[in-house]
Amino acid sequence: MVGFRLQVAGRSMPLFSEDALRRLYELSTGIPREIVIVGAMAIDRLVDTGGNSVDIALMSLVAEDYLEIRSQRLSQ
């Protein structure tokens, strides 16, 4: 899903490492809406850091943010 969406957007090279993709799917539990949310968070963080690809280290930072947001959503 992620690769296809990036391809449609015009990206020809992979943006996420294999480890980062695995972590994205773990966090989102495969739910398409959550995949989009986590993926967007990762890309935002990538832009903020000036990097050129999402690796597992960056996904670890995204995971912290996402889990906090998800916890807040569930407690409402």
Helices and strands as residue ranges (DSSP letters): H 2-8, H 18-28, H 32-49, H 56-74
